[in-house]
C-alpha cells in the first residue's frame, strides 16, 4: 500500500495508518491465496510489513521489497531478528538490476510473488507483472490483490494515487499478456462495495477512517468472509488473483540440461 503514483521513493498517504490493525481482513486475504504462499517468496510493496507478518512464519525464506525510503527502516527493523527474511529498498526494476552484493536478486527463482494493494499504484502494470513472471520458477505462483469495479473510482482512490480499479477482463488481460496462466480470479468483499461508493463517490471523502475500518474488520469481515466462502459473489470491492508461470516445455528442459 504505497503512494507510488506520487513518488515511488516516498510514501505520503494515510491509508497505511488507517489499515494497520485489521487482523480479520488480512487473514481473509491470506485465506484467499490458499496454500500458495510457501517456499521462497517475493513480496512487492511490503510497506511496514502489516501483511507480511501474517505469512512469514510459514515460508522457507522471503524477500520483502519496499520502494518508499521513509517506510523501509520500519520494515527492516520489524524483521531484523528473522534470518530467513531479507528486506530490500527500491522499485522492482532497480532491484532486478542490482548484483547480489548490492542486495539484488541472487538468480534463484521464487516459488511465489505477491502484491497486495500495489499493482493499482503502478503506471506500467503489464511491465511489472512481466518482470515478476520471469522471477518465478516454472509452476510458481503470482498472487495479486487489487481494487475492483471501475465505477467505484472516486476521491479515496485519487487521494492515494490509484491509477485504476480493475475489471475482471482487464486484470486477466494483464496477466495473460505477461505470459502467465490464470489459476483463479475471484471477486472479494462484496459488502465493501456500497460503503466505498458512498465514501468515495457521494461524500467524496479524502481520507480513510481508522475507526470505521476497525469496526468493519471486527464486525463485518468475519460474517462476510464466511458467506463468500460458501457463495462466491459476482461483484466485490476487490479482486483476488492467482496466476502461474507455465511449466517448462520439453524443449526448454532439453535446453536447460
N, C-alpha and C positions, 0 to 999 in steps of 0.2 A: 504494500500500500504506500506508494511513494509518488511524489509530485514531479514525475519525470517530464511532463509536458512543459513545465515552467523551467526547470533546470535539473538534469539528471544527477548533478553533484550536490544538490541541496534540497532537503525536504522542508517545506514551509507551511504545509497544511495542518489541519487539526483532526483529521479522521483517525489517525493512529491513536491519539489520546482518547477519543470517544469510543474506539473499538478495542481498547487494550485488554479489557477484562470481560470477555464474552465466552466463557468455557463451553456452554452448550452449543453455541454456534460453531466454534472451532471443531468440537467433536463431531458435529453434523457433517461438516465438510470432510473431515478425515474419514468418516464412515462412507461418504460418497466415493472416496478414492479407493475404498476397499483395502485389499492387501497389497496394492501396487507400490506403496512407499516402503521399499525394502532394498537390501543390498547396499549399493553405493548410490547416493542421491545427490543431485544438484538442485538447490533452490535459488531462484532468481527473484530479486527484490525482497529479501528476507526481513527488511525493516529492522525492528528491535528484537525480533525473534518470537513474537507472540504466537504465530502459527507453528514455527519450527519446534518450539518446546513441546508440542503435542505429539511429535512422532520421533524425535531424535534418539530416544532410548530404545527404539525398535529396529534401528538400521545399523548396518555394519560400520558405515562411515558416511559423512556428508560434507559437502562444500556449500556454505551459505554466502551468497554473493549479494552485496548491497551497494548501489551506486551513490547514495546520499552520504556525503562525508560527515555531516552532522549527526547521522544516525549510527554510522559504523562503529564508533567507540563503544556505544552501549551494547551493540550486538556482540562485538568481540569480547567484551568483559563478561557478558552473560554466560558464554560457553567456554571461557578460558580454561576451566577445570575439566573439560571433556576431551581427552586425547583423540577420540575418533571424529571430532568435529573441526573442520578448517573454516575460518571466516576469511573473506576477501572483499576488498573495496574496489568499486569500479563498475562500469557498464559491461555487458556481456562481450561485445566485440573487442573491447580493450583487454579484457581478461583473457580471452582466447589467444590474443597476440603475444601475451607475456610468456617468458620462459618459466619453467618450474621454479628456478632460483629466484624469480621475481614474484612468486606467488601465483603463477598462472597454471593452466592445466598440465598434468603430467603425462598425457597421452592415453591413460587408461579410460575406457568407456564407462558410462554411467548406466545403472540399471533403471533409474527413473530420474526425470527432471520435473520440477513442479513450479507453477506460478499461481499465486492466489491474489486476486485483485491487482494484477500487474500489467497484463497484456493490453488492457484498455488505455494505459498511460503511454504507450509506445507508438510513435507515428508509423514506423515500419514494422508492423506486427508480423507480416509474412517473413521478412528477413530474420526476425528474432526466432520464429518457430523453425525456420530452415536451419539456422545455426545450431539450435538445440538438438534438432534431429540428427545432425552429424556427430554430436557428442554421445549419443545413445548407442549401446550395444545392439546388435540385431535382436529384435524382440523386446527391447527396452521400451518403457512407457513414458509418454509425456502427459502430465496431469495439469489441467487448466481449469481455473475458476474465474469467471468474468461476469460483469453485469450484463443483463439481457433486456430485451424489448426496447426497440429504438424509440418508441413513442414516450417512454419514461424519461428520456434525456431532458434534464431540467437544471435548475440552479445548483443543486447539490453536485451534479456531475461536472458542471462548468467550474464550480468552486475548487474542485480538486483536480481539474485539468484532465478529465477523461476525453480522449479523442473520439470515443464511440461507445455505444452499447451494442451488443452483438445479437443478431438473429441466429437461429439455428443454421440457416443456409450460409450466412456469412462466416461463421466460425468453422463450419465443415469445409468450406472452400479454402480457407487459410491453411487448415491442417493438411488437406489433401494435396494442395499445390506445393507444400513443403516436402512431399514425398512420404507422408505418414498414412497409416491405415487407421480408420476410425474404429475404436472398440465399443465405445458407448458415448452418448450425448444426451443428457437429461436436463430438463427444467428443474429449478431448485428454488425453494422459498416462495411458493405461491402466495402465502399470507402477507409477504412483504410488498407485493405489487401496489396495493391501494395506499398504504402509508407513504411509500416513496413517491407515488403520483401526487398525493396531496401536498407533501412537504416540498417537492421539487418543482412541480408544475402549477399548483394552485396557490400555495402560500409563498412560493419562491424563497424558501429558506436558504441561508448562506453558510450554515454550519451544522454539524452533527450534534445531537444532544446525547451526552454520555448517559444521563439518567434514563431517557427514553430507550436507548439501546440496551441498557442493563435490564430494564423492565421487560422488553421484548425477549431478551435472552432467557430470563428467568421463567417467564410465564407462557410465552407463545411458542418458542422454539421446541421445547420438549414435546408438545402436542403436535405441532406442525410436522416435525421430523418423523414421528410415528405414523401420521396419516400418509405422508408421501412415501414412506417405505412400503406401505400396502397398496397405495393408489397413486402412481406417478402422475404429477399434474401436467396438463398440456401447455401451461404457461407458468413462468416463475420470474422472480426478480433477477435471478442469476441463471447461468448455465454451468454445468459441471461436465467436463470433457475428459475422456481417457482415450489417448491415441497411442499407436505402436509403430516403432520402426520395423519395416518388413524384415523377416528372417532372410539370411543370406541365400542367394540362389546357388545352384550347383556351380555355375561358372565363377561366382565370387569366391566360393570355398576353394576352388582349384587355384585361383589367382593368389589367395592368401597362403596356400600351402607351400 
